Amino acid sequence: MSIISLFRILIIRVSSFFYISRRSKVIFYHDIHSNTKYTDMSTPVDLFKKHIQMIREDGYEIVSEITQLKGQIEISFDDAFLGLYDNIELIKELNIPVRLFVISSYLDKAGHINRKQLIELNQLPQIIVASHTHSHQTLAKMDLDEIKFELKSSKDQLERILASKVDSICFPEGNFNRASVFLSEAVGYVKIYSSLPGFYYDDFIGVKKRSLVQFAQEREFKAILKGGDHCLLFWYKRKHYNK
């Protein structure tokens, strides 16, 4: 582990001592793996199970949609890599709801789920299918027509495949601007997620915050649940938000 990563973890752990509430928040991963690993961003299943155990031991309820100021956790996965499908029995066994953000043009691509698998997942009570745009490009670098295409094309395609409504989205690479938020609302997305760390109800221009936890070991994970990573919000805004 690099010096920078160690320093980041230390800051998160120290910062967590300033939070005493159990406010609700969203955490996210990219994939999980037991045998085959489809991305370097994947989380080992043993670590993932440990996270779920820690969430429940701390008295949180894992929910499909947060409705309470305190005590609830939402879990999401970005990109729809194949590992989640390979390990879907674990998700069923743990009985946890997962919001799956799908890149519509990546369906059938190597390492990602295909259309048939997406339909299977959508039929499970544990899975909520959402959009991660059509081609996973940086929206803030596009003009308005290109942004609208990325947002609407993904929504329309996923809804045709699933014959069900898709009304939530998160932005590729966590990068967004006011135009992408406005156009997301205009094409029919009700819930919009970022990669900015924070509690669920402390949204930013209508965008829900999420904490990345995919490699977090026990002490770091506990600190993130408490809000320790929120000290990095200024840095994340500079990196991800373009006015």
Protein Blocks (a to p, Z undefined) as FASTA:
>chain_A
ZZklmmmmmmmmmmmmmpcbfcdcddddfbdcfklccbfkbccfklmmmmmmmmmmnopa
cdfbdcbfghpacdddehiiaklmmmmmmmmmnopacdddddfklgoiahiacfklmmmm
mmpmkbccddebjnopafklpcfklmmmmmmmmmmmmmmmnopacfbdcdehhiacfklm
mmmmmnopabdcdfbecdfklcgehiacdddfklmcfklmmmmmnopmmmmmmmmmmmmm
cZZ
